[in-house]
């Protein structure tokens, strides 16, 4: 071959690779690749086979149109075929006389009513892992395949490897997404059923326990108080699950009215003062200013702030401090809950607002709860068009902050650090 002809083939190969890289769907890509393989190597036909783990054999995934019906569904053994040898060894193979080579698998010829005379096969490899084989058969004029033919086929095989791997990853992504959606539906159904079924017996327990406390001697107060306290805790868990699930299913309703954030913060902090004292935490606040007004649902905002304060008190050691700050920033009210507690490891920050997520495992955890409090807070703030985020250093403490728009027409709050 002349130098000019060689350059033309290499230019055609380069152009073809550019065109192939723009093809997103796998099947059209592979069909174009085998057409080019036939054209550029001067072969009668070409094909792509990939390894099928379910049958431990190779399977045709791209063939000439004239052979598609015959070869679709046909499997090729790894042991006893030229393609299988290439796949198993991860090396190219040139067969000049297929009729006398024991590695030639005649089943494909019989199925397609075809006669294979010569074969050039190269592995389709991605990061050291062989995915399949690209074959060209029957070199024109019964000549032998050349080093240039090998270069062309290996170049096309490398392109095919990327396409096959990308397709695999995409299918895995969609499969994982579908599985996650299915799991999420199952989780939502469980929450809905569990919360519905638990409410009635829990209400009876609380009602009868409260009634009995008024009837029994003082000696039984502590036992009944334990029942009532834990029943109330269980009631809070059920309500938290329902709040998050209702929001995610679009069932949560915000009953908007003017809300004084200064007053709300003071009331919420006041409701935690007794708990803070009993745990040996110093709880303080600063909510200066009477103009910290938002248009929102006071109950839902209270629930969000309560979740943050409760979380801070839980993860702050005895003698520690929790400070709640409410302030006005341009267009928004910013509320921060600051503690000098145990902090959050950097690897957990991105997941801290996820439902049921806990930094501690079920084997190592020393604190109570189901990992719903922060998820509830996030839900309640976002349903108002606000944003919530966390800044934390392990062993130093955390700052949970949220923004609520002063004007409900402004729902896009400026991003905070670690925005979720």
N, C-alpha and C positions, 0 to 999 in steps of 0.2 A: 504494500500500500504506500502511495506517495505521501510526502509530508503534508501536502495540501489537503489530501483526502483525510488524513489523520486529524488535522486541525479542524476540518469541517465536522467530523464526528464528535470531537471534544466540545466544540461550540454548540452542537446540537444537544449533547448531553447536558451541558451547563444550562442551556435555555430550558430544557425539559425539567431539570431539577427545580428551577425557579417556578415553572408552571405547576409542578406537583406540589410544591410547598404552599401554594395558594388553594389547594383542594382540601376542604375540611372533612368531607365524608369519606370513610375508609374504603368502601367498595368501589366508588368511582376512582379513587386514588390507585388502588391495586390494579384495576383494569387498565388504567393509563400506563402504569408501571410495566405490566407485562407486554403491552403493545409496543412500548419503547424498547423493551429488552429484545423483542423479536426484530424490530426494525434496526436497531443499532448494532446488534451482533450478527445480523444477517441470518436469523434462524427461522425455521418454519413455524414454531410455536413457542410459547413460554407460559409458565404458571407459577402460582404461589401456593405453598402448603404451610399450614401452621399446626402446631402440636395440640391435640385434643386430649386433655388430662382425663376426661371421663372414660375414654376407651384406650388410652395409652398408645395412640396411633396418630399419624399425620392425616390431615384432611385438606382437600382442595378448597381454597377460598377465592381463587381468581384463576380463570381458565379462558382460552379463546372462546368466543361466542359459539362457534360451531361444535365445541365439545362440552359446553356447559351442562346440557341436559344429561349427558352420559356420565359426567364426572361428579356432578353435585351429589353429595352424600357418600361418595366413595372414600373409604379409608385406605391408607397406605401404611404397611407395617414398618416399624422402625428397623427391625431386623429383617433383611431381605429386600431392601430397596435402595436405590442410589440416593434418593432424598433422605431416607432414614439414616444412611451412613453419614451423610453431611450433617444431619441434625445431631446425631450421637457424638460425632467427633468434633463438630464445630469448625470444620475445614472445608475448603472448596474441593470439588471433584470434577475431573474431566474424563469422560468415557468416549473413546473414539469409535468403538464397535460395541454397541449395546447388545447385539445378538449373542456375543460370546462372553459378556461380563455377567457373572452370577449376581451382582448387586442390582441388576436391572429388574424392576418389578413389572411383569408383563400384564398384570391385572388391569392396569389403566389403559394399555393399548387395546386389550380385548374389549373393554367397556366402551371405548371411544372409536373402535374400528380404525386404529391408527398404528403406524409402524414407526417405532423410535429407532433411529440409527446411531445418533451421537447425542451426548448430554454434557452440558456445562451447568453445574449446580453450585450455589454459594449459600452459606448460612445467613439467615436474617438474625442479627445479634444486637441486643440492647444491654449495655453495661455488663458485658461478660455473660449474659444469659441468652441462650439460643431460643428464639421464638418460633422459627420456621425456616423454610427453604425457598429460594428463588431459583427456578430452573429455566434454561433455554435448551431446546432440543432441535436436532437436525440442522446443522450448519449448512448453509447454501453451497451447492456444487460439491457436496461431500468433502469439503476441505475441513481441516482441523481448527478447533477454537484456539485463539491466540491470547497472548498476554493482554492485549488491548481489550479483547472481549471480556476477559476476567475483570479488568478495571471498571468497565461499563457496568457489568452485572453487580459487582461489589458496591459501586456507587448507588445504584438503584436499590440494592438490598438495604443499605444504611438508611435511605429515605423511607423505605417500607417499614423498617424497624421502628422509627420514630412514629410513623402513622399508626402502626398496630399497638404500640405502647400507649399512645395518646388515647386511642379508642378504648383500650382496656381501662385506663384510668377514668375516662369519662363515664363508661358504663358502671364502674365501681362507685363513682361519685353519685350517680343517679340511684343506684341500688341502695347505697347507704342513706341517701336522702329519703327514699321511700320507706326504708326500715325505721328511720328516726320519726318520720311522720306517723307511721303505724304505731310505734311505741308511744308517741305523744298522745295519739287518740285513745289508746288503751289506758294511759295514765289519767287522762281527763275523764274518761268514763268511770274509772275506779274512784277518782276523787268525788265525782258527782254522786255515785251510788253510795259510797262510804259516808260522805257528809250527810246525805239524806237519811240513811238508815240509822246513823248514830245520834242525830239530833233528838229524836223522840225519847229513847231510853236515857240519854244524858239529861234531858230536861226533867224527866221523872226522878232521876237520882238527885239532882240539885234541889228540886222541889221538896222531896221527902226528907232529905238530909237537913235542909233549912227548917222544915216543920219540926223534925225530931229535936233539933237543937233547942228549940223553945220549950220542949216538953220534958227533957231529961235533966238529970242532976248535973251539977257543974263538973263532976268527975269525968263525965263523958264528952265534955266540950272539945277537948283536944283531938279526940278521935274523929268527931264529926267535923271539926274544923279542917282536919286533914282531908277528909272525903270531899268537903265543899271546895277547898283550895285546889285540889287536883282535878276535880270535875270542871272548875272554871278554867284551869289551864288547858284541859282537853277541849273545852268549848272554844277557846281562843285558837287552838290549832285547827279545828274544823272550819272556823270562820276564815282563817287565813288561807287555807286551801281553796275555799269557795271563792274568796275575793280574787285570787290570782286566776283561777280557772274561768270565772265569769268574765274577767277582763280579756283574757286570751280568746274567748269565744264571742266577744263583742256584746256580752249581755250586761256589762257593768254600766250603770247610769250615773252621771255626775249631776247632782242637784246644785246648780250654781246660785250663789248669793254673795253679797259683799262679806268678806272675811277679814278681820283685823288679825294680821299675823303676830303683832305684838302681844295681843291678848291671848291668842291661841298658844303661842310658845310659852307664855307665863303659866297658863293653866296646865299644859302638858308637863312641864318641868315640875310644877307643884305636885302633880299626881304621882311623881316618882321620888319625891323627897324622902318618904318613909322607907321605901325600898333601898335607896342609896345609903341612908343612915344605918339600916340593918346590915348592909354589906360592907360598911366601913369605907364608902366612897364619898368624895367631896363633889357634890353636884351644884353647879352654879350656872347663871345665865346672864345674858345682856341682850335685851330686845328694845332698846331705846327708840323712841319715835312713835308717834301716833298715826303716821301716814303710811305705814306698811300694810296697805290694803290690797287684797287680790280678789278676783271674782272666781270663787270656787266652791267646792264641797268641804265644809269644815270637818265633817266626820272622816272623810278620806284623807285629808291632809293630816289630821290628828293621828290617824292610824299609821301614816308614813313616818311622822316624827317620833311617835311612840316606839316604833320598831327600831329606829336608829338609836334612840336613847337606851332602850332595853339592851340592844346589842353592845353599846359602849359600856354599860354597867356590868354586863356579863363578862366581857373580856378585859376588864380593868381590875388589877389586883387590889386587895384591901389596902387602904391608904392612898389609892390613886385618885385622879381628878377627871371629872367630865364637865366640859364647858359647852353650853349651847349659845350660839351667837346668831341673831337675826339682824340683817342690815339691808339697806336699800342700795342697789347698784343700778346703773342706767337701764331703765325699763323693766327691772326685775326686783323681786325680793330674794335675797340669798340667805339660806339657813344652813348653818354648819354645826355639827356635833363633833367636838374635839376631845380626844382622850389621850392619856399617856399609858395606855395598856400594853398588851402583848404584841400588837401590830399584826400585819398580814404578810406572809411570805410573797415575794414578787411573783412567783409562779402561779399564785392563786388569785391575783388581783383581777385578771380578765374574766374569772368565773364567779366572782363573789356575789353577784346579783342573780345568779341562776337559781331556779326553783330547786329545792332539796339539796343544794350544794353546801357542803361543809368542809372547812379547812381540815378538821380532824376526821380520821376514819372512824368507822364504827368500833374498831378495836382499841383505838388510842384516845378517843374523845373523853374529855373530863367535864364538858359543859352540856347542858340540856338543850332541847329544841330539835326541830326537824329541818333546819336550814330554809325556813320559809320567810323569816322576818325581813331580810333585806330584799328578797324577791317581791314581797308585798309592798315595801316602801317604793321600790322602783316602779311597780305597777301603778300605785296611787299617784305618784308624781307625774309619770308620763301621760296618764289619762287626763291630766290638766294641761298638757302641752309643755310640761317642764322637762328638766334634765337632772340627772343625779349621777354622782361620781364619787370616787374615793381616792385619797392619797394616804399612803401608809408606808412605814418602815418597820420591819420586824424588830421587836424588842423596844421600839421607841413610841409607838402609838399610831393612831389613825385619825383622819379627818374625813368625815362623810358630809358632803355638801349637796344641796339641791337648789335649783332656781325655779321660781314660779313667776310667770309674766304678770306685771301690774295691769297690762292691757290685754284682754283675752284675744284681741285681733293679732297679737304678736305671739305666735306659738313656736317660733324658732329661736330657742335660747342659745346664747353664745356657748361654744363648747368649753367644758372644763377638762382638766387633766384626767387621764384614765377614763375618758368618756365611754359609756356603754350604751 
